[in-house]
Amino acid sequence: MKKHLNFVVLVLAAATLAGCNGTNTSSNTGSAKLKAGLITLHDENSTYDKNFIDAFKAACAKKGVEPVIQSNVPESNECYTQAADMADNGCAFVFADSFGHEDHIVRAAREFPNVQFSHASGQQAHVLKLANFHNAFASIYEGRYLAGVAAGLKLQAMIEAKPETSTNIGYIGAYPYAEVISGYTSYYLGVRSVVKEATMTVTFTNSWYDETAEKTSAENLIKNYHCSIVSQHADSWGAPTACENAKVPNVTYNGSTESKCPDTYLISSRINWEPYFEHCFDQLANKGTIETDYTGELGTTLYDGSVALTAPGKVAAVANTEEKLNEAAAKLRAGTLHVFDTSSFTVSGANVTSNVTVDAEGHVTSYKADVDPDAAYTADTEVVEKDSNGKSYIAESAKRSAPYFQLNIDGITRI
């Protein structure tokens, strides 16, 4: 089912979060043989959407493709309308970037069978098997894990300097969805690989982009939960600004905040979508096939991939951060380290649900995840696997590209 890009982690030039306010961009290369459309939930003020927009523009420029970009498209019928307009106006490829866009993109794909449609973080392509509808994602949980290693190194240094430093860290999530749960759990396990006694408090804003809520949440985690480091799966400057004001180290997502938060920025992980867009454009130009469900993973070098980390912060990060991240990345690449190694965490109490089996110590021995979407959210697929050495791990993004890890593990408190 799964096709792998040669994706890799580390250390790309730091991307900034600043962006323009434009919502509809179209440019013509003159000699372009292909026209492609991008639909985003917000505009470039959102780090998540800016990450797609930048990658799309870069891929189009490299491949001589005419880009049509429509921003601020809600997860409603307007998404279908925009996709249909792009198809009517000559786009051979249309991509949408938000989870709630998927149903509307599927509708457009059914109506325009000669146009290729793709969607980030979706779940339906591997089940629907439409020839012109695709899902794509990357093993960002590995990037989150490595960002957690960087945070763990910082926390360890803070504890060594001041033993009274709290070992509790904070995390701001958008929604309690699998993508967010997978992300914060992998991040936490990265921290725990360095500081075993670390705990984490997670709060949710119930919005992908709410600067006020994200800032308030960060302030609450710092003041009332004594979080020594704060990270987030949220798209504004809210949390980074709160951390800079409080001088609390911050791990960001989808781009560096070092330009505005120089004293507290630690590191950032993101999916680099440029290789995927280039791949799709190449397939269209050569009358090839775009994979139904595309997942990128770690590859063979440090700079050729679509799971990326920005450079560690010059002020906040520990001096040997890049060296340690390279060591961990090499183990992930070799398969000797698994992010969700079942020996590295436990699940207990009410979190042991009917789709989870644990041993006497609380280590997961069986976990059925909701991989094939349905209205009842049925746990339908066993995702615990063993590697060639008999090591047990939960194989995230192996059964479909979008994350499906939703376990609540010990050490993490959700508020």
Backbone hydrogen bonds, N-H to C=O, Kabsch-Sander energy under -0.5 kcal/mol:
donor,donor_aa,acceptor,acceptor_aa,energy
3,K,293,D,-0.8
7,F,5,L,-1.9
7,F,297,E,-1.0
12,L,309,L,-3.0
17,L,256,S,-0.5
25,T,69,I,-2.1
27,S,67,P,-1.4
29,T,27,S,-0.5
31,S,29,T,-1.2
33,K,64,G,-0.6
34,L,64,G,-0.6
36,A,66,E,-2.6
37,G,93,F,-3.2
38,L,68,V,-2.6
39,I,95,F,-3.0
40,T,70,Q,-2.3
46,S,43,D,-1.8
47,T,45,N,-0.5
47,T,235,D,-2.6
50,K,46,S,-2.9
51,N,47,T,-1.8
52,F,48,Y,-1.1
53,I,49,D,-2.7
54,D,50,K,-2.9
55,A,51,N,-1.5
56,F,52,F,-2.9
57,K,53,I,-2.6
58,A,54,D,-2.1
59,A,55,A,-2.6
60,C,56,F,-2.6
61,A,57,K,-2.4
62,K,58,A,-2.2
63,K,59,A,-2.3
64,G,60,C,-1.0
65,V,60,C,-2.4
66,E,34,L,-2.8
68,V,36,A,-2.2
69,I,25,T,-3.3
70,Q,38,L,-2.9
71,S,23,T,-4.2
71,S,69,I,-0.5
72,N,42,H,-0.8
73,V,40,T,-2.6
76,S,74,P,-2.1
79,C,76,S,-2.0
80,Y,76,S,-0.7
81,T,77,N,-2.3
82,Q,78,E,-2.6
83,A,79,C,-2.4
84,A,80,Y,-3.0
85,D,81,T,-2.3
86,M,82,Q,-2.2
87,A,83,A,-2.2
88,D,84,A,-2.8
89,N,85,D,-1.7
90,G,87,A,-1.4
91,C,86,M,-2.6
92,A,35,K,-2.7
93,F,35,K,-0.9
94,V,116,Q,-2.4
95,F,37,G,-2.3
96,A,118,S,-1.8
97,D,39,I,-1.8
101,H,98,S,-2.1
102,E,99,F,-1.4
104,H,101,H,-0.5
105,I,101,H,-1.9
106,V,102,E,-2.6
107,R,103,D,-1.9
108,A,104,H,-1.8
109,A,105,I,-2.5
110,R,106,V,-2.1
111,E,107,R,-1.5
112,F,108,A,-2.1
115,V,112,F,-1.9
116,Q,92,A,-2.5
117,F,132,N,-2.9
118,S,94,V,-2.7
119,H,134,H,-1.8
120,A,96,A,-2.1
121,S,136,A,-1.6
122,G,119,H,-0.6
127,V,124,Q,-1.3
128,L,124,Q,-3.2
129,K,125,A,-2.5
133,F,130,L,-1.3
134,H,117,F,-1.8
135,N,292,T,-2.7
136,A,119,H,-1.8
137,F,294,Y,-2.4
139,S,296,G,-2.9
140,I,138,A,-2.6
142,E,139,S,-2.0
143,G,139,S,-0.8
144,R,140,I,-2.9
145,Y,141,Y,-2.0
146,L,142,E,-2.0
147,A,143,G,-2.3
148,G,144,R,-2.2
149,V,145,Y,-1.9
150,A,146,L,-2.0
151,A,147,A,-2.1
152,G,148,G,-2.8
153,L,149,V,-2.4
154,K,150,A,-1.7
155,L,151,A,-2.8
156,Q,152,G,-2.7
157,A,153,L,-2.0
158,M,154,K,-2.4
159,I,155,L,-2.4
160,E,156,Q,-2.3
161,A,157,A,-1.9
162,K,158,M,-2.7
165,T,162,K,-2.5
169,I,199,T,-2.4
170,G,229,I,-3.1
171,Y,201,T,-2.0
172,I,231,S,-1.9
173,G,171,Y,-0.6
173,G,203,T,-3.4
174,A,233,H,-0.6
177,Y,175,Y,-1.8
181,I,177,Y,-2.9
182,S,178,A,-3.3
183,G,179,E,-1.6
184,Y,180,V,-2.9
185,T,181,I,-2.2
186,S,182,S,-2.2
187,Y,183,G,-2.0
188,Y,184,Y,-2.3
189,L,185,T,-2.5
190,G,186,S,-1.7
191,V,187,Y,-2.1
192,R,188,Y,-2.9
193,S,189,L,-1.2
194,V,191,V,-1.7
195,V,191,V,-2.8
196,K,194,V,-0.6
198,A,195,V,-1.7
199,T,167,T,-1.8
200,M,411,G,-2.4
201,T,169,I,-2.6
202,V,413,T,-3.1
203,T,171,Y,-2.4
205,T,173,G,-2.1
206,N,174,A,-2.7
214,E,210,D,-2.7
215,K,211,E,-2.2
216,T,212,T,-2.7
217,S,213,A,-2.4
218,A,214,E,-2.0
219,E,215,K,-2.3
220,N,216,T,-2.3
221,L,217,S,-2.4
222,I,218,A,-2.2
223,K,219,E,-2.7
224,N,220,N,-2.4
225,Y,220,N,-0.8
225,Y,221,L,-0.7
227,C,221,L,-1.9
228,S,168,N,-2.5
230,V,249,P,-2.2
231,S,170,G,-2.0
232,Q,251,V,-0.8
233,H,172,I,-3.4
235,D,208,W,-1.3
241,T,237,W,-2.4
242,A,238,G,-2.0
243,C,239,A,-2.4
244,E,240,P,-2.4
245,N,241,T,-2.4
246,A,242,A,-1.8
247,K,243,C,-1.0
248,V,243,C,-2.4
250,N,264,T,-3.0
251,V,230,V,-2.1
252,T,250,N,-0.5
252,T,267,I,-1.9
254,N,269,S,-2.7
256,S,15,A,-2.4
260,K,257,T,-1.0
261,C,257,T,-2.6
264,T,261,C,-0.9
265,Y,261,C,-1.9
266,L,250,N,-2.7
267,I,250,N,-0.6
269,S,252,T,-1.1
270,R,308,A,-2.2
272,N,270,R,-0.6
272,N,306,S,-3.0
273,W,271,I,-0.8
277,F,273,W,-2.3
278,E,274,E,-2.5
279,H,275,P,-2.2
280,C,276,Y,-2.5
281,F,277,F,-2.5
282,D,278,E,-2.5
283,Q,279,H,-2.4
284,L,280,C,-2.3
285,A,281,F,-2.5
286,N,282,D,-2.1
287,K,284,L,-1.1
288,G,283,Q,-3.9
293,D,1,M,-0.5
294,Y,135,N,-2.5
295,T,3,K,-1.5
295,T,293,D,-0.5
296,G,137,F,-1.3
297,E,5,L,-1.0
299,G,7,F,-0.6
307,V,8,V,-0.8
308,A,270,R,-2.8
308,A,306,S,-0.6
310,T,268,S,-2.3
311,A,12,L,-1.0
313,G,266,L,-2.7
315,V,262,P,-0.5
316,A,265,Y,-0.6
317,A,313,G,-0.9
321,T,318,V,-1.8
324,K,320,N,-2.2
325,L,321,T,-2.4
326,N,322,E,-2.3
327,E,323,E,-1.7
328,A,324,K,-2.2
329,A,325,L,-2.8
330,A,326,N,-2.1
331,K,327,E,-1.5
332,L,328,A,-2.3
333,R,329,A,-2.6
334,A,330,A,-1.9
335,G,331,K,-0.9
335,G,332,L,-0.5
336,T,331,K,-1.6
337,L,331,K,-1.4
341,D,338,H,-1.4
342,T,392,S,-1.7
344,S,341,D,-2.2
345,F,342,T,-0.6
347,V,362,G,-2.4
351,N,348,S,-1.5
352,V,349,G,-1.8
353,T,351,N,-1.4
356,V,353,T,-2.1
357,T,366,S,-2.8
359,D,363,H,-2.2
362,G,359,D,-1.7
365,T,357,T,-3.2
366,S,357,T,-1.7
368,K,355,N,-2.6
369,A,367,Y,-0.6
369,A,381,T,-2.9
371,V,369,A,-1.4
377,Y,374,D,-1.8
380,D,369,A,-1.6
380,D,378,T,-0.9
381,T,369,A,-2.0
383,V,367,Y,-2.5
385,E,383,V,-0.6
385,E,393,Y,-3.0
387,D,391,K,-2.2
390,G,387,D,-2.2
393,Y,385,E,-2.7
394,I,340,F,-2.0
395,A,383,V,-2.9
395,A,393,Y,-0.6
396,E,394,I,-1.5
398,A,395,A,-1.0
402,A,122,G,-0.5
409,I,407,L,-0.8
410,D,346,T,-2.8
412,I,409,I,-1.3
413,T,200,M,-2.9
413,T,411,G,-0.5
414,R,412,I,-0.5
415,I,202,V,-3.2
